[in-house]
Amino acid sequence: MDAFTSSRGEVRAVSDDEILEAYSLLGEREGVFCEPASAAAVAGLLKYGAEGRVVCVLTGHGLKDPTTALAQVSPVMPCEPNLVDVERAVLGS
């Protein structure tokens, strides 16, 4: 609490939907696979904005909660581990 008050920080709330939106954005735009709880700081930044330089620390890897990751994506498409089959799966050709 001392660190919070001495830094003149703020505490604000974000919804679960806002957290999942930030979670998806981090994966899509930044290639960061974090756990949803780690995306809460980014959700707050997106919702409330900030002035100056901001650091959001994402402490949890996405593999801590693979169920959420799987629920956010299209069904997994199995393919053989070779370039031709991977290209076919990704590009749909």
C-alpha positions as a printed Julia matrix, in Angstrom:
93×3 Matrix{Float64}:
   0.0     0.0     0.0
   2.91    2.33    0.75
   4.34    1.87   -2.75
   0.92    2.55   -4.24
   0.29    5.76   -2.31
   3.82    7.11   -2.57
   3.8     6.65   -6.35
   0.47    8.5    -6.63
  -0.95    5.48   -8.45
  -4.57    4.68   -9.1
  -6.68    1.56   -8.91
  -9.47    1.14  -11.44
 -11.64   -1.76  -12.51
 -11.94   -3.52  -15.86
 -14.44   -6.19  -16.85
 -13.66   -9.77  -17.79
 -14.66   -8.95  -21.38
 -12.2    -6.03  -21.46
  -9.45   -8.31  -20.13
 -10.16  -10.91  -22.81
 -10.13   -8.19  -25.47
  -6.7    -7.04  -24.28
  -5.57  -10.68  -24.08
  -6.54  -11.21  -27.73
  -4.99   -7.91  -28.82
  -1.67   -8.8   -27.19
  -1.56  -12.08  -29.08
  -2.7   -10.69  -32.43
  -0.68   -7.45  -32.55
   2.29   -8.1   -30.31
   2.74  -11.87  -30.42
   2.54  -12.02  -26.63
   0.93  -15.13  -25.14
   0.11  -14.17  -21.56
  -2.46  -15.49  -19.14
  -5.67  -13.45  -18.99
  -4.93  -12.06  -15.5
  -1.72  -10.54  -16.87
  -3.7    -8.72  -19.56
  -5.67   -6.77  -16.92
  -3.09   -3.95  -16.85
  -3.27   -3.59  -20.64
  -7.09   -3.65  -20.46
  -6.93   -0.77  -17.97
  -4.56    1.16  -20.21
  -6.88    0.68  -23.19
  -9.93    1.72  -21.18
  -8.55    4.67  -19.24
  -5.47    5.74  -21.19
  -2.4     7.26  -19.59
   0.0    10.12  -19.94
   3.72    9.73  -20.42
   5.59    6.47  -20.47
   3.72    3.42  -19.21
   4.97   -0.06  -18.37
   2.56   -2.98  -18.07
   4.19   -6.02  -16.49
   2.78   -9.29  -17.79
   3.84  -11.91  -15.28
   1.94  -15.01  -16.38
   2.6   -17.1   -19.5
  -0.42  -18.18  -21.54
   0.3   -21.83  -20.83
  -0.82  -21.23  -17.24
  -4.37  -21.13  -18.67
  -4.51  -22.98  -22.0
  -8.27  -23.48  -21.7
  -8.93  -19.76  -22.22
  -6.61  -19.68  -25.23
  -8.39  -22.62  -26.85
 -11.79  -21.04  -26.18
 -10.74  -17.84  -28.0
  -9.59  -19.38  -31.29
 -11.03  -21.33  -34.16
 -10.9   -25.11  -33.91
  -7.43  -26.6   -34.18
  -6.7   -27.98  -37.64
  -4.37  -30.96  -37.44
  -1.76  -31.37  -40.15
   1.4   -33.29  -40.8
   4.65  -31.6   -39.66
   6.0   -30.67  -43.08
   6.07  -27.38  -44.99
   3.58  -28.35  -47.71
   0.9   -29.47  -45.25
   1.44  -26.52  -42.9
   1.15  -24.06  -45.82
  -2.03  -25.81  -46.95
  -3.51  -25.58  -43.46
  -2.55  -21.93  -42.96
  -3.18  -20.58  -46.44
  -6.09  -22.83  -47.33
  -4.63  -23.8   -50.67
